[in-house]
Amino acid sequence: MGHAFVSPLNWGLGHATRDIPIIKELLSHGHEVTIATSGNALVALKKEFTDCNFILFKDYPAPYSSTRFFLPKFTVNLPLLMKALANERKRFNEKILDKNNYDIIISDNRMGVFSEDTPSYFITHQLRFSLPGYLYPFELLTLYVNSLFHTNFTGIIVPDIGPNGHSLSGKLACSKSEMTNARSYYCGILTSMEKRNIDLDLDYLLIVSGPEPQRTKLEEIILKQVQKLPGEKVVLLGSPQAERHENLDMHTVLHSYVSTEEKVELMNRAKFVISRSGYTTMMELAELDKKHGLLTPTPGQTEQEYLSRYYARKGWFYSRSQYKLKLNKDVETAMEFKGFPKMPKTGENVKGLYENVFKRHLT
């Protein structure tokens, strides 16, 4: 019935978790699925899919800094990143493609994972990058650099509703390149979250996520303040390689990691969500029609910082720097925002993605 190769980038868990509904849809049609990734993404997906084939396939280290100065470090490391991309491409060809036959390749933000002989699809919500104003000419240049990478793929899958509606990713999903636009399929939001009809009995859900070392820094900041929030609280640390489950007090529970099923329940129960402004988490809030939340973008991640500003201008969600967080005061301000507008949900979107894009390569 067809064999699909799925390879998410391991920069945080966002790429892996948004691929979960795609993998489930492929499996529901009887297709064999091989998943190739590393680190926390590999651990999480192995827990989720016991019947899939898995390959340890390391990617390149995220060019994030322990300080707020991301751009200088990224610029310095750019030659190393380009070399890592070339090495990824070589390893993919020699260690994976040469030894296996696949009917379709699905790469979630791994630019070196494609084949000239096998239909290859690239998942991204960033057809362009967001940079500070003084680097705007360079931001425009990235549009065309991106489009050159996109030509390696049969198609580009954008998990957003398109640039003409209430786009979650704003300008990030808008390209001026005809080459990219001709390949792009806007499938709508994709998330492992499922909306359920259960009681909203959890006052606050605090999700600590993202790449290190900033994940740990946010953890330290949150744990110093969380017990001062009134009501019932759960803190998720987003670290599946650790095993930590404890009660910080009678009203505050901490988990290093929970299964997708447990996270779905917690997200549904939560009246208020505190999280990064990572795009995967934003899709989860949209899927569940959450109206109250506080965002704290990863310092130096220009995408998250842009999304936070964009949502604030739209009146959707309030955002604060992790270094300025005062949870008691900030949650009061955040209550004045209205949340995302309604939009088509993952179940409908992933079925359309399969029927309109994947099916013709797998039957």
C-alpha positions in Angstrom: 0.0 0.0 0.0 3.0 2.4 -0.1 5.9 3.2 2.1 6.3 6.8 3.5 9.5 8.2 5.0 8.9 11.0 7.5 11.8 13.0 9.0 11.1 15.9 11.4 13.8 18.3 12.6 14.7 18.0 16.2 14.8 21.7 17.2 12.3 21.4 20.1 9.3 19.0 19.8 7.2 21.2 17.6 8.1 19.6 14.3 7.6 16.1 15.6 4.2 16.7 17.2 2.7 18.5 14.2 3.7 15.4 12.2 1.7 13.1 14.4 -1.6 13.6 12.6 0.1 13.1 9.3 1.6 9.8 10.4 -1.7 8.7 11.9 -3.5 9.4 8.6 -0.9 7.5 6.6 -1.2 4.5 9.0 -5.0 4.6 8.8 -4.8 3.9 5.1 -2.5 0.9 5.6 0.7 2.5 4.6 4.1 1.6 6.1 5.8 4.5 7.8 9.5 4.9 8.6 10.4 7.8 10.9 13.9 9.2 11.0 14.9 11.8 13.6 16.9 12.1 16.8 16.9 13.4 20.4 13.7 14.3 22.1 11.8 14.0 18.8 12.8 10.4 18.4 11.9 9.6 22.1 8.5 11.3 21.8 7.5 9.6 18.5 8.7 6.2 19.6 6.3 6.5 22.6 3.5 7.5 20.2 4.0 5.0 17.4 5.1 1.5 18.5 4.4 -0.1 15.1 6.5 2.3 12.9 10.0 1.7 11.7 12.5 4.1 13.3 15.9 5.3 12.1 18.3 7.4 14.3 19.1 10.3 11.9 20.8 13.2 13.6 20.3 16.7 12.4 22.4 19.8 12.9 22.5 21.6 16.2 20.2 24.6 16.6 22.1 27.9 16.3 20.5 29.3 19.4 22.4 31.2 22.1 22.2 31.1 25.9 21.8 34.9 25.6 19.4 37.1 23.7 21.9 37.8 21.0 20.8 35.2 18.5 21.6 36.9 15.2 25.3 37.4 15.8 25.8 33.8 16.7 23.6 32.6 13.8 25.7 34.7 11.4 29.0 33.4 12.7 27.7 29.8 12.5 26.1 30.1 9.1 29.0 28.5 7.2 28.9 25.6 9.7 25.2 25.3 9.2 25.5 25.2 5.4 28.2 22.5 5.8 25.9 20.6 8.2 23.1 20.7 5.5 25.5 19.3 2.9 26.5 16.5 5.4 22.8 15.8 6.1 22.2 15.4 2.4 25.1 13.1 2.0 24.2 10.9 5.0 20.6 10.7 3.8 21.6 9.5 0.4 24.3 7.0 1.6 22.8 5.6 4.8 19.1 5.7 4.1 18.1 6.1 0.4 20.6 3.7 -0.9 19.4 1.0 1.4 15.6 1.5 1.2 12.8 2.1 -1.2 10.2 4.7 -0.4 7.2 5.9 -2.3 7.1 9.3 -0.8 9.5 11.5 1.4 8.1 13.9 3.9 10.6 16.3 5.4 9.6 18.6 8.2 12.1 21.5 7.9 15.1 19.3 7.0 16.3 20.9 3.8 18.7 18.0 3.0 16.1 15.3 3.1 14.8 14.9 -0.5 15.3 12.7 -3.5 15.4 13.5 -7.2 13.8 10.1 -7.9 11.1 10.0 -5.2 8.3 12.5 -4.6 9.6 14.7 -1.8 7.5 17.2 0.3 8.8 19.9 2.6 6.7 21.0 5.6 7.2 24.6 6.8 5.2 27.6 7.9 8.1 29.8 7.1 8.3 30.7 3.4 10.2 33.8 4.6 12.0 34.8 7.8 11.3 37.7 10.1 14.4 39.8 11.0 14.8 43.2 12.8 14.0 46.3 10.7 17.6 47.2 10.1 18.1 43.9 8.4 15.0 44.1 6.1 17.1 44.0 2.9 18.6 40.7 4.2 15.1 39.5 5.0 14.0 40.0 1.4 17.1 38.1 0.3 16.1 35.1 2.4 12.9 34.9 0.3 14.9 34.0 -2.8 17.4 31.8 -0.9 14.4 29.8 0.5 12.9 29.5 -3.0 16.1 27.9 -4.2 15.9 25.3 -1.5 12.3 24.7 -2.3 13.0 23.8 -5.9 14.5 20.6 -4.6 11.1 19.4 -3.5 8.0 18.2 -5.3 5.9 20.4 -3.1 5.8 22.7 -0.1 3.2 21.9 2.6 2.3 25.0 4.6 0.3 24.3 7.9 -1.7 27.5 7.7 -5.0 28.6 6.1 -3.3 30.8 3.5 -2.3 34.4 3.3 -5.7 35.7 2.5 -7.5 34.6 5.6 -6.9 34.9 9.4 -3.4 33.5 8.9 -1.7 32.2 12.1 1.8 32.8 10.7 1.2 36.2 9.2 3.9 37.3 6.7 5.9 34.2 7.4 3.7 32.2 5.1 3.8 34.7 2.3 6.4 34.3 -0.5 7.0 36.6 -3.4 8.7 33.8 -5.3 6.7 32.3 -8.1 8.8 29.1 -7.8 7.7 28.7 -4.2 4.1 29.7 -4.7 3.7 27.3 -7.5 4.8 24.4 -5.2 2.9 25.5 -2.0 -0.1 23.8 -0.6 -1.8 25.5 2.3 -3.3 22.6 4.2 -4.6 24.4 7.3 -3.4 23.9 10.9 -1.9 20.5 11.8 -1.7 19.5 15.5 -1.9 16.4 17.6 -4.5 18.2 19.8 -8.1 17.0 19.8 -10.9 19.1 21.2 -13.0 17.3 23.8 -16.1 18.0 25.7 -14.7 18.0 29.3 -14.8 20.3 32.3 -12.5 23.3 32.4 -11.3 22.4 35.9 -7.6 23.5 35.5 -7.0 27.2 36.1 -3.5 27.3 34.5 -1.4 25.1 32.3 2.2 26.2 32.0 4.2 24.7 29.1 7.9 25.0 29.2 9.3 24.1 25.7 11.8 24.9 23.0 15.5 24.2 22.3 18.1 24.3 25.0 19.5 26.3 26.8 16.5 28.6 26.7 14.1 25.9 27.7 15.9 25.4 31.0 16.1 29.2 31.6 12.4 29.5 31.2 11.9 26.5 33.6 13.9 28.3 36.3 11.9 31.5 35.9 8.5 29.8 35.9 9.2 27.6 38.9 10.1 30.6 41.0 6.7 32.2 40.4 4.1 29.5 39.6 3.1 28.7 43.2 2.0 32.4 43.6 -0.7 32.0 41.0 -4.1 31.2 42.5 -6.0 28.1 41.6 -5.1 24.7 40.2 -1.9 24.5 38.1 0.0 22.0 36.1 3.6 22.7 34.7 4.9 20.7 31.8 8.7 20.8 31.3 8.8 19.4 27.8 11.8 17.1 28.6 10.9 13.5 27.6 14.3 12.1 28.4 13.8 13.0 32.1 11.4 11.3 34.5 10.1 13.9 37.0 6.6 13.9 38.4 5.9 15.7 41.6 3.5 18.0 43.6 5.2 21.4 44.3 2.3 22.1 46.7 -1.4 21.1 47.1 -2.4 23.1 44.0 0.7 22.8 41.7 1.7 19.6 39.8 4.9 19.3 37.8 5.6 16.8 35.0 8.9 16.5 33.0 6.9 15.0 30.1 3.5 13.5 29.5 2.1 11.4 26.6 0.3 13.1 23.8 -3.0 11.7 25.2 -2.3 13.2 28.6 -1.3 16.6 27.1 -4.5 16.6 25.1 -6.5 16.2 28.3 -4.6 18.9 30.1 -4.9 21.4 27.2 -8.6 20.7 27.0 -9.1 21.2 30.8 -7.1 24.4 31.0 -8.8 27.8 31.3 -5.6 29.7 30.7 -2.4 28.6 28.9 1.1 30.0 29.4 3.6 29.0 26.7 6.1 29.9 24.2 4.8 31.5 21.0 6.1 28.5 18.9 4.0 27.9 15.9 3.0 24.3 16.9 1.7 25.5 20.2 -0.2 28.3 18.5 -1.9 25.7 16.3 -2.9 23.8 19.4 -4.5 26.9 20.9 -6.4 27.5 17.6 -7.5 23.8 17.4 -9.0 24.0 21.0 -10.5 27.5 20.5 -8.6 28.7 23.6 -9.3 32.4 24.3 -7.0 33.1 27.3 -3.3 32.7 27.3 0.1 34.4 27.9 3.0 34.0 25.4 6.7 34.3 26.2 8.8 34.0 23.0 12.2 32.3 23.1 14.7 35.1 23.3 16.5 35.6 20.0 14.1 33.4 18.0 13.0 36.1 15.6 10.0 33.9 14.4 8.5 33.7 17.8 9.2 37.3 18.6 7.4 38.3 15.3 4.4 36.1 16.0 4.1 37.6 19.5 4.0 41.1 18.1 1.6 40.0 15.3 -0.9 38.4 17.7 -0.8 41.4 20.0 -1.6 43.8 17.1 -4.5 41.5 16.1 -5.7 41.6 19.7 -5.4 37.8 19.9 -2.9 37.1 22.7 -0.7 39.1 25.1 3.1 38.5 25.2 5.9 39.2 27.6 9.6 38.6 27.6 10.6 35.7 29.9 13.0 38.2 31.6 10.1 40.5 32.5 7.6 37.9 33.5 5.5 38.8 36.5 2.9 36.0 36.3 0.3 37.4 38.7 0.1 40.8 36.9 0.7 39.5 33.3 -2.2 37.0 33.4 -4.6 39.8 34.4 -3.5 41.8 31.3 -3.8 38.8 29.1 -7.4 38.3 30.0 -8.3 41.4 27.9 -7.3 39.6 24.7 -9.8 37.5 22.6 -7.9 34.5 21.3 -7.7 33.3 17.7 -10.7 33.4 15.3 -12.3 30.1 14.4 -10.8 28.1 11.5 -10.9 24.6 10.0 -9.5 21.9 12.3 -6.8 19.3 11.9 -9.1 16.3 11.2 -10.5 18.0 8.2 -7.2 19.4 7.1 -5.1 16.2 7.3 -7.7 14.3 5.3 -7.6 16.9 2.6 -3.8 16.8 2.7 -3.8 13.1 2.1 -6.4 13.1 -0.6 -5.0 16.1 -2.5 -1.3 15.6 -2.1 -0.1 12.2 -0.7 -2.6 9.7 -2.1 -1.5 9.8 -5.7 2.0 8.7 -4.7 1.0 5.9 -2.4 -1.7 3.9 -4.3 
